[in-house]
Amino acid sequence: MSQGKGEGITTAIAVSAFGAICIAGVLIALWAVLRRPLDARVVRALQQVDERLAEITEQISAAARGASEPDAGLGDAIGSTIELDEVLQRTLAAAEALTAVDGSRVSVRRPNGTVATAVRGLVAENSDSTFGGPPDGAPYSSGFAFWDATGADALRTGLVVPLGPDRSGSLAVYSRLANAFDTEAVSVLAAIAQRAAPAVQNAFRYLEVQELAATDSRTGLGSSSAFEDALPREISTARRHGRPLCLIQIDLDDFGVINKTHSLAVGDTVLAEFGERVRSTIRSGDSAFRNSGGADEFFLILPETPSEHAKRLYGRLVFEMASRPFGDVGDVTMTSGLAELRADDTEDSLLKRAGRAQRLGKASGKNQLVTDDDVRLATPE
């Protein structure tokens, strides 16, 4: 399984490297497109996009070379790679080098359907403007908009061009001046969009690698490296806002027996099914992770959740586990420890309490949840 993912990433990087080579001559082409030289600010902004494109190609290639084992340090390999937001901001910086631009907006759609948007200048971050092409979705080369607006900072003119070979994104600039953009502005903005498109695609590929590193391949839950990032972040957020936080450590009962009695492949099927049941049970703000130190060990981080509410959520997971058998294996149970964040907790102390509670549950019969206020935990180990 992991070999196939590594090959897929390597193929994607080969495509991205080809894209980087293909755009090497775009600046020269710009001089042919336009009848007079580009503004020096536009040229420099485009060069910056090019420089970062070269960096991202090399960095993602390096990450892909280590991706045949997706869970083995891939997060470290890609930690310094460029992010999509930086690509979008550099694209806007290039666009705003045009004359009379007072604001700009770029939107791109990832292959998974999610949309990323960045704005600058007088464009509001929460703007719900749909200025991005014909409303019927027809192909277009450029579009203009004019608004009869009042106020010194009101935007009166807009120009939009598609971004990407599949026109899945758009790049728009806005001005307070009426009739601010001409055919030359269209040519320049289209050239900027053409230059930015390969960098955006590379950023998409970076996100794919990053998401691979953050996901456990067998369960679809978060990876151990993602857990190591998430726990201190959620503790900090809970402390900053004075909110409760609970951590649950889960261990599947007798998982080694399942592997021995059936097979490792059947054990992997149980892990995958368990991951699906966890995802269908937890809330949108909760997070679930598999611990790399144990094939059958997991963590749930439950933000803004006191212990009593966490126990109710865990009860729903118990019900989901018992609702139907795990294929030929039949019923699978779990033993867990719950710890609620305390004022003097560190990341380590919270983990230790959850672990102690879970081990107590194992030692006292399995198939149960033990909380960190259990009197049996009063005695130090």
Contacts in CASP RR format, 6 or more apart in sequence:
PFRMAT RR
TARGET T0000
AUTHOR 0000-0000-0000
METHOD contacts of the structure
MODEL  1
MSQGKGEGITTAIAVSAFGAICIAGVLIALWAVLRRPLDARVVRALQQVD
ERLAEITEQISAAARGASEPDAGLGDAIGSTIELDEVLQRTLAAAEALTA
VDGSRVSVRRPNGTVATAVRGLVAENSDSTFGGPPDGAPYSSGFAFWDAT
GADALRTGLVVPLGPDRSGSLAVYSRLANAFDTEAVSVLAAIAQRAAPAV
QNAFRYLEVQELAATDSRTGLGSSSAFEDALPREISTARRHGRPLCLIQI
DLDDFGVINKTHSLAVGDTVLAEFGERVRSTIRSGDSAFRNSGGADEFFL
ILPETPSEHAKRLYGRLVFEMASRPFGDVGDVTMTSGLAELRADDTEDSL
LKRAGRAQRLGKASGKNQLVTDDDVRLATPE
1 217 0 8 1.000
2 68 0 8 1.000
2 69 0 8 1.000
2 70 0 8 1.000
2 71 0 8 1.000
2 217 0 8 1.000
3 68 0 8 1.000
5 67 0 8 1.000
5 70 0 8 1.000
5 212 0 8 1.000
5 217 0 8 1.000
6 64 0 8 1.000
6 66 0 8 1.000
6 67 0 8 1.000
6 68 0 8 1.000
6 70 0 8 1.000
9 63 0 8 1.000
9 64 0 8 1.000
9 67 0 8 1.000
9 205 0 8 1.000
9 208 0 8 1.000
9 209 0 8 1.000
9 212 0 8 1.000
10 64 0 8 1.000
10 65 0 8 1.000
10 67 0 8 1.000
12 64 0 8 1.000
12 205 0 8 1.000
12 208 0 8 1.000
13 57 0 8 1.000
13 60 0 8 1.000
13 61 0 8 1.000
13 64 0 8 1.000
13 205 0 8 1.000
16 56 0 8 1.000
16 57 0 8 1.000
16 60 0 8 1.000
16 198 0 8 1.000
16 201 0 8 1.000
16 202 0 8 1.000
16 205 0 8 1.000
17 57 0 8 1.000
17 61 0 8 1.000
19 198 0 8 1.000
19 201 0 8 1.000
20 53 0 8 1.000
20 54 0 8 1.000
20 57 0 8 1.000
20 198 0 8 1.000
20 202 0 8 1.000
22 198 0 8 1.000
23 50 0 8 1.000
23 53 0 8 1.000
23 194 0 8 1.000
23 195 0 8 1.000
23 198 0 8 1.000
26 46 0 8 1.000
26 191 0 8 1.000
26 194 0 8 1.000
26 195 0 8 1.000
27 43 0 8 1.000
27 46 0 8 1.000
27 47 0 8 1.000
27 50 0 8 1.000
29 191 0 8 1.000
30 38 0 8 1.000
30 46 0 8 1.000
30 188 0 8 1.000
30 191 0 8 1.000
31 37 0 8 1.000
31 38 0 8 1.000
33 187 0 8 1.000
33 191 0 8 1.000
34 184 0 8 1.000
34 187 0 8 1.000
34 188 0 8 1.000
34 191 0 8 1.000
35 184 0 8 1.000
36 184 0 8 1.000
38 188 0 8 1.000
39 97 0 8 1.000
39 98 0 8 1.000
39 99 0 8 1.000
41 97 0 8 1.000
42 94 0 8 1.000
42 97 0 8 1.000
42 98 0 8 1.000
42 188 0 8 1.000
42 192 0 8 1.000
44 97 0 8 1.000
45 90 0 8 1.000
45 93 0 8 1.000
45 94 0 8 1.000
45 97 0 8 1.000
45 192 0 8 1.000
46 94 0 8 1.000
46 191 0 8 1.000
46 192 0 8 1.000
46 195 0 8 1.000
48 90 0 8 1.000
48 93 0 8 1.000
48 94 0 8 1.000
49 87 0 8 1.000
49 90 0 8 1.000
49 91 0 8 1.000
49 94 0 8 1.000
49 195 0 8 1.000
49 196 0 8 1.000
49 199 0 8 1.000
50 195 0 8 1.000
52 82 0 8 1.000
52 86 0 8 1.000
52 87 0 8 1.000
52 90 0 8 1.000
52 199 0 8 1.000
53 198 0 8 1.000
53 199 0 8 1.000
53 202 0 8 1.000
55 82 0 8 1.000
56 81 0 8 1.000
56 82 0 8 1.000
56 87 0 8 1.000
56 199 0 8 1.000
56 202 0 8 1.000
56 203 0 8 1.000
56 206 0 8 1.000
57 202 0 8 1.000
59 78 0 8 1.000
59 80 0 8 1.000
59 81 0 8 1.000
59 82 0 8 1.000
59 206 0 8 1.000
60 78 0 8 1.000
60 81 0 8 1.000
60 202 0 8 1.000
60 205 0 8 1.000
60 206 0 8 1.000
60 209 0 8 1.000
62 77 0 8 1.000
63 74 0 8 1.000
63 75 0 8 1.000
63 77 0 8 1.000
63 78 0 8 1.000
63 81 0 8 1.000
63 206 0 8 1.000
63 209 0 8 1.000
64 209 0 8 1.000
66 72 0 8 1.000
66 74 0 8 1.000
66 77 0 8 1.000
67 74 0 8 1.000
67 209 0 8 1.000
67 212 0 8 1.000
70 212 0 8 1.000
70 213 0 8 1.000
70 217 0 8 1.000
71 213 0 8 1.000
71 216 0 8 1.000
71 217 0 8 1.000
71 223 0 8 1.000
71 224 0 8 1.000
71 225 0 8 1.000
71 292 0 8 1.000
73 213 0 8 1.000
73 225 0 8 1.000
74 209 0 8 1.000
74 212 0 8 1.000
74 213 0 8 1.000
74 225 0 8 1.000
75 210 0 8 1.000
75 213 0 8 1.000
75 214 0 8 1.000
75 225 0 8 1.000
78 206 0 8 1.000
78 209 0 8 1.000
78 210 0 8 1.000
78 213 0 8 1.000
81 206 0 8 1.000
81 209 0 8 1.000
81 210 0 8 1.000
82 202 0 8 1.000
82 203 0 8 1.000
82 206 0 8 1.000
83 203 0 8 1.000
83 206 0 8 1.000
84 108 0 8 1.000
84 116 0 8 1.000
84 200 0 8 1.000
84 203 0 8 1.000
84 204 0 8 1.000
84 206 0 8 1.000
84 207 0 8 1.000
85 116 0 8 1.000
85 118 0 8 1.000
86 203 0 8 1.000
87 196 0 8 1.000
87 199 0 8 1.000
87 200 0 8 1.000
87 202 0 8 1.000
87 203 0 8 1.000
88 106 0 8 1.000
88 108 0 8 1.000
88 116 0 8 1.000
88 117 0 8 1.000
88 118 0 8 1.000
88 200 0 8 1.000
89 118 0 8 1.000
89 120 0 8 1.000
90 196 0 8 1.000
90 199 0 8 1.000
91 106 0 8 1.000
91 118 0 8 1.000
91 163 0 8 1.000
91 171 0 8 1.000
91 192 0 8 1.000
91 193 0 8 1.000
91 196 0 8 1.000
91 199 0 8 1.000
91 200 0 8 1.000
92 104 0 8 1.000
92 105 0 8 1.000
92 106 0 8 1.000
92 118 0 8 1.000
92 119 0 8 1.000
92 120 0 8 1.000
93 120 0 8 1.000
94 192 0 8 1.000
94 195 0 8 1.000
94 196 0 8 1.000
95 101 0 8 1.000
95 104 0 8 1.000
95 106 0 8 1.000
95 171 0 8 1.000
95 173 0 8 1.000
95 189 0 8 1.000
95 192 0 8 1.000
96 103 0 8 1.000
96 104 0 8 1.000
96 120 0 8 1.000
96 121 0 8 1.000
96 173 0 8 1.000
98 173 0 8 1.000
98 181 0 8 1.000
98 185 0 8 1.000
98 188 0 8 1.000
98 189 0 8 1.000
99 180 0 8 1.000
99 185 0 8 1.000
100 175 0 8 1.000
100 176 0 8 1.000
100 177 0 8 1.000
100 180 0 8 1.000
100 181 0 8 1.000
101 173 0 8 1.000
101 174 0 8 1.000
101 175 0 8 1.000
101 180 0 8 1.000
102 121 0 8 1.000
102 122 0 8 1.000
102 153 0 8 1.000
102 155 0 8 1.000
102 174 0 8 1.000
102 175 0 8 1.000
102 176 0 8 1.000
103 119 0 8 1.000
103 120 0 8 1.000
103 121 0 8 1.000
103 122 0 8 1.000
103 123 0 8 1.000
103 155 0 8 1.000
103 173 0 8 1.000
103 174 0 8 1.000
103 175 0 8 1.000
104 119 0 8 1.000
104 120 0 8 1.000
104 121 0 8 1.000
104 123 0 8 1.000
104 171 0 8 1.000
104 172 0 8 1.000
104 173 0 8 1.000
104 174 0 8 1.000
105 117 0 8 1.000
105 118 0 8 1.000
105 119 0 8 1.000
105 120 0 8 1.000
105 123 0 8 1.000
105 127 0 8 1.000
105 129 0 8 1.000
105 131 0 8 1.000
105 171 0 8 1.000
105 172 0 8 1.000
105 174 0 8 1.000
106 117 0 8 1.000
106 118 0 8 1.000
106 119 0 8 1.000
106 163 0 8 1.000
106 169 0 8 1.000
106 170 0 8 1.000
106 171 0 8 1.000
106 172 0 8 1.000
106 196 0 8 1.000
107 115 0 8 1.000
107 116 0 8 1.000
107 117 0 8 1.000
107 132 0 8 1.000
107 169 0 8 1.000
107 170 0 8 1.000
108 115 0 8 1.000
108 116 0 8 1.000
108 117 0 8 1.000
108 163 0 8 1.000
108 168 0 8 1.000
108 169 0 8 1.000
108 200 0 8 1.000
109 115 0 8 1.000
109 168 0 8 1.000
109 169 0 8 1.000
110 116 0 8 1.000
110 204 0 8 1.000
110 207 0 8 1.000
111 204 0 8 1.000
119 125 0 8 1.000
119 127 0 8 1.000
122 153 0 8 1.000
122 155 0 8 1.000
122 174 0 8 1.000
122 176 0 8 1.000
123 129 0 8 1.000
123 155 0 8 1.000
123 174 0 8 1.000
131 145 0 8 1.000
131 158 0 8 1.000
131 160 0 8 1.000
131 170 0 8 1.000
131 172 0 8 1.000
132 160 0 8 1.000
132 169 0 8 1.000
132 170 0 8 1.000
132 172 0 8 1.000
133 140 0 8 1.000
133 143 0 8 1.000
133 160 0 8 1.000
133 162 0 8 1.000
133 170 0 8 1.000
134 140 0 8 1.000
139 162 0 8 1.000
139 167 0 8 1.000
140 162 0 8 1.000
140 167 0 8 1.000
141 161 0 8 1.000
141 162 0 8 1.000
141 186 0 8 1.000
141 190 0 8 1.000
142 159 0 8 1.000
142 160 0 8 1.000
142 161 0 8 1.000
142 186 0 8 1.000
142 189 0 8 1.000
142 190 0 8 1.000
143 159 0 8 1.000
143 160 0 8 1.000
143 161 0 8 1.000
144 157 0 8 1.000
144 158 0 8 1.000
144 159 0 8 1.000
144 181 0 8 1.000
145 157 0 8 1.000
145 158 0 8 1.000
145 159 0 8 1.000
145 160 0 8 1.000
146 156 0 8 1.000
146 157 0 8 1.000
146 158 0 8 1.000
146 178 0 8 1.000
146 179 0 8 1.000
147 154 0 8 1.000
147 155 0 8 1.000
147 156 0 8 1.000
147 157 0 8 1.000
148 156 0 8 1.000
149 155 0 8 1.000
149 156 0 8 1.000
152 176 0 8 1.000
153 176 0 8 1.000
154 176 0 8 1.000
155 174 0 8 1.000
155 175 0 8 1.000
155 176 0 8 1.000
156 175 0 8 1.000
156 176 0 8 1.000
156 177 0 8 1.000
156 178 0 8 1.000
156 180 0 8 1.000
157 174 0 8 1.000
157 175 0 8 1.000
157 177 0 8 1.000
157 178 0 8 1.000
157 179 0 8 1.000
157 180 0 8 1.000
157 181 0 8 1.000
158 172 0 8 1.000
158 173 0 8 1.000
158 174 0 8 1.000
158 175 0 8 1.000
158 180 0 8 1.000
158 181 0 8 1.000
159 172 0 8 1.000
159 173 0 8 1.000
159 174 0 8 1.000
159 181 0 8 1.000
159 185 0 8 1.000
159 186 0 8 1.000
159 189 0 8 1.000
160 170 0 8 1.000
160 171 0 8 1.000
160 172 0 8 1.000
161 170 0 8 1.000
161 171 0 8 1.000
161 172 0 8 1.000
161 186 0 8 1.000
161 189 0 8 1.000
161 190 0 8 1.000
161 193 0 8 1.000
162 169 0 8 1.000
162 170 0 8 1.000
162 171 0 8 1.000
162 193 0 8 1.000
163 169 0 8 1.000
163 170 0 8 1.000
163 171 0 8 1.000
163 193 0 8 1.000
163 196 0 8 1.000
163 197 0 8 1.000
163 200 0 8 1.000
164 193 0 8 1.000
164 194 0 8 1.000
164 197 0 8 1.000
164 200 0 8 1.000
164 201 0 8 1.000
165 197 0 8 1.000
171 189 0 8 1.000
171 192 0 8 1.000
171 193 0 8 1.000
171 196 0 8 1.000
173 181 0 8 1.000
173 185 0 8 1.000
173 189 0 8 1.000
175 181 0 8 1.000
213 223 0 8 1.000
213 225 0 8 1.000
213 226 0 8 1.000
214 222 0 8 1.000
214 223 0 8 1.000
214 225 0 8 1.000
214 226 0 8 1.000
215 221 0 8 1.000
215 222 0 8 1.000
215 223 0 8 1.000
215 226 0 8 1.000
216 222 0 8 1.000
216 223 0 8 1.000
216 224 0 8 1.000
216 289 0 8 1.000
216 290 0 8 1.000
218 268 0 8 1.000
218 271 0 8 1.000
218 272 0 8 1.000
218 290 0 8 1.000
219 271 0 8 1.000
219 272 0 8 1.000
219 274 0 8 1.000
219 275 0 8 1.000
219 278 0 8 1.000
219 290 0 8 1.000
219 298 0 8 1.000
220 272 0 8 1.000
220 275 0 8 1.000
220 279 0 8 1.000
221 275 0 8 1.000
221 278 0 8 1.000
221 279 0 8 1.000
221 288 0 8 1.000
221 289 0 8 1.000
221 290 0 8 1.000
221 298 0 8 1.000
222 287 0 8 1.000
222 288 0 8 1.000
222 289 0 8 1.000
222 290 0 8 1.000
223 289 0 8 1.000
223 290 0 8 1.000
223 292 0 8 1.000
224 289 0 8 1.000
224 290 0 8 1.000
224 291 0 8 1.000
224 292 0 8 1.000
224 293 0 8 1.000
226 289 0 8 1.000
227 289 0 8 1.000
227 291 0 8 1.000
227 299 0 8 1.000
227 301 0 8 1.000
230 287 0 8 1.000
230 289 0 8 1.000
230 301 0 8 1.000
231 247 0 8 1.000
231 299 0 8 1.000
231 301 0 8 1.000
231 347 0 8 1.000
231 350 0 8 1.000
231 351 0 8 1.000
232 347 0 8 1.000
234 245 0 8 1.000
234 287 0 8 1.000
234 301 0 8 1.000
234 303 0 8 1.000
235 245 0 8 1.000
235 341 0 8 1.000
235 345 0 8 1.000
235 347 0 8 1.000
235 350 0 8 1.000
237 243 0 8 1.000
237 303 0 8 1.000
238 244 0 8 1.000
238 245 0 8 1.000
238 303 0 8 1.000
238 304 0 8 1.000
238 341 0 8 1.000
239 341 0 8 1.000
243 303 0 8 1.000
243 304 0 8 1.000
244 304 0 8 1.000
244 305 0 8 1.000
244 306 0 8 1.000
244 307 0 8 1.000
244 340 0 8 1.000
244 341 0 8 1.000
245 301 0 8 1.000
245 302 0 8 1.000
245 303 0 8 1.000
245 304 0 8 1.000
245 305 0 8 1.000
245 340 0 8 1.000
245 341 0 8 1.000
246 300 0 8 1.000
246 301 0 8 1.000
246 302 0 8 1.000
246 305 0 8 1.000
246 306 0 8 1.000
246 307 0 8 1.000
246 309 0 8 1.000
246 310 0 8 1.000
246 338 0 8 1.000
246 339 0 8 1.000
246 340 0 8 1.000
246 341 0 8 1.000
247 299 0 8 1.000
247 300 0 8 1.000
247 301 0 8 1.000
247 302 0 8 1.000
247 338 0 8 1.000
247 339 0 8 1.000
247 341 0 8 1.000
247 350 0 8 1.000
247 351 0 8 1.000
247 354 0 8 1.000
248 299 0 8 1.000
248 300 0 8 1.000
248 302 0 8 1.000
248 310 0 8 1.000
248 314 0 8 1.000
248 336 0 8 1.000
248 337 0 8 1.000
248 338 0 8 1.000
248 339 0 8 1.000
248 354 0 8 1.000
248 369 0 8 1.000
249 297 0 8 1.000
249 298 0 8 1.000
249 299 0 8 1.000
249 336 0 8 1.000
249 337 0 8 1.000
249 339 0 8 1.000
249 351 0 8 1.000
249 354 0 8 1.000
249 355 0 8 1.000
249 357 0 8 1.000
249 358 0 8 1.000
250 297 0 8 1.000
250 298 0 8 1.000
250 299 0 8 1.000
250 300 0 8 1.000
250 334 0 8 1.000
250 335 0 8 1.000
250 336 0 8 1.000
250 337 0 8 1.000
250 358 0 8 1.000
251 296 0 8 1.000
251 297 0 8 1.000
251 298 0 8 1.000
251 334 0 8 1.000
251 335 0 8 1.000
251 336 0 8 1.000
251 358 0 8 1.000
251 362 0 8 1.000
252 270 0 8 1.000
252 274 0 8 1.000
252 296 0 8 1.000
252 297 0 8 1.000
252 332 0 8 1.000
252 333 0 8 1.000
252 334 0 8 1.000
253 332 0 8 1.000
253 333 0 8 1.000
253 334 0 8 1.000
253 335 0 8 1.000
253 366 0 8 1.000
253 367 0 8 1.000
254 366 0 8 1.000
255 267 0 8 1.000
255 270 0 8 1.000
255 295 0 8 1.000
255 296 0 8 1.000
256 296 0 8 1.000
258 266 0 8 1.000
258 267 0 8 1.000
258 270 0 8 1.000
258 329 0 8 1.000
258 332 0 8 1.000
259 266 0 8 1.000
259 267 0 8 1.000
262 328 0 8 1.000
262 329 0 8 1.000
266 328 0 8 1.000
266 329 0 8 1.000
267 329 0 8 1.000
269 326 0 8 1.000
269 327 0 8 1.000
270 326 0 8 1.000
270 329 0 8 1.000
270 332 0 8 1.000
271 290 0 8 1.000
271 295 0 8 1.000
271 296 0 8 1.000
273 326 0 8 1.000
273 327 0 8 1.000
274 298 0 8 1.000
274 321 0 8 1.000
274 326 0 8 1.000
274 332 0 8 1.000
275 288 0 8 1.000
277 317 0 8 1.000
277 320 0 8 1.000
277 321 0 8 1.000
278 288 0 8 1.000
278 298 0 8 1.000
278 300 0 8 1.000
278 317 0 8 1.000
279 288 0 8 1.000
280 320 0 8 1.000
281 313 0 8 1.000
281 316 0 8 1.000
281 317 0 8 1.000
281 320 0 8 1.000
282 288 0 8 1.000
282 300 0 8 1.000
282 302 0 8 1.000
282 313 0 8 1.000
282 317 0 8 1.000
283 313 0 8 1.000
285 303 0 8 1.000
286 300 0 8 1.000
286 301 0 8 1.000
286 302 0 8 1.000
286 303 0 8 1.000
286 305 0 8 1.000
286 313 0 8 1.000
287 300 0 8 1.000
287 301 0 8 1.000
288 298 0 8 1.000
288 299 0 8 1.000
288 300 0 8 1.000
288 301 0 8 1.000
289 298 0 8 1.000
289 299 0 8 1.000
289 300 0 8 1.000
289 301 0 8 1.000
290 297 0 8 1.000
290 298 0 8 1.000
291 297 0 8 1.000
291 298 0 8 1.000
291 299 0 8 1.000
299 354 0 8 1.000
302 309 0 8 1.000
302 310 0 8 1.000
302 313 0 8 1.000
305 313 0 8 1.000
306 340 0 8 1.000
307 338 0 8 1.000
307 340 0 8 1.000
307 371 0 8 1.000
307 373 0 8 1.000
310 338 0 8 1.000
310 340 0 8 1.000
311 338 0 8 1.000
311 369 0 8 1.000
311 371 0 8 1.000
314 336 0 8 1.000
314 338 0 8 1.000
314 369 0 8 1.000
315 369 0 8 1.000
318 334 0 8 1.000
318 369 0 8 1.000
321 331 0 8 1.000
321 332 0 8 1.000
321 333 0 8 1.000
321 334 0 8 1.000
322 331 0 8 1.000
325 331 0 8 1.000
326 332 0 8 1.000
333 366 0 8 1.000
333 367 0 8 1.000
334 367 0 8 1.000
335 358 0 8 1.000
335 361 0 8 1.000
335 362 0 8 1.000
335 365 0 8 1.000
335 366 0 8 1.000
335 367 0 8 1.000
335 368 0 8 1.000
335 369 0 8 1.000
335 370 0 8 1.000
336 357 0 8 1.000
336 358 0 8 1.000
336 368 0 8 1.000
336 369 0 8 1.000
336 370 0 8 1.000
337 354 0 8 1.000
337 355 0 8 1.000
337 357 0 8 1.000
337 358 0 8 1.000
337 360 0 8 1.000
337 361 0 8 1.000
337 369 0 8 1.000
337 370 0 8 1.000
337 371 0 8 1.000
337 372 0 8 1.000
338 354 0 8 1.000
338 357 0 8 1.000
338 369 0 8 1.000
338 370 0 8 1.000
338 371 0 8 1.000
338 372 0 8 1.000
339 350 0 8 1.000
339 351 0 8 1.000
339 353 0 8 1.000
339 354 0 8 1.000
339 355 0 8 1.000
339 357 0 8 1.000
339 371 0 8 1.000
339 372 0 8 1.000
340 371 0 8 1.000
340 372 0 8 1.000
341 350 0 8 1.000
342 349 0 8 1.000
342 350 0 8 1.000
353 372 0 8 1.000
353 377 0 8 1.000
354 372 0 8 1.000
356 372 0 8 1.000
356 377 0 8 1.000
356 381 0 8 1.000
357 370 0 8 1.000
357 371 0 8 1.000
357 372 0 8 1.000
357 374 0 8 1.000
357 377 0 8 1.000
358 370 0 8 1.000
360 370 0 8 1.000
360 374 0 8 1.000
360 376 0 8 1.000
360 377 0 8 1.000
361 368 0 8 1.000
361 370 0 8 1.000
364 370 0 8 1.000
364 376 0 8 1.000
370 376 0 8 1.000
370 377 0 8 1.000
END
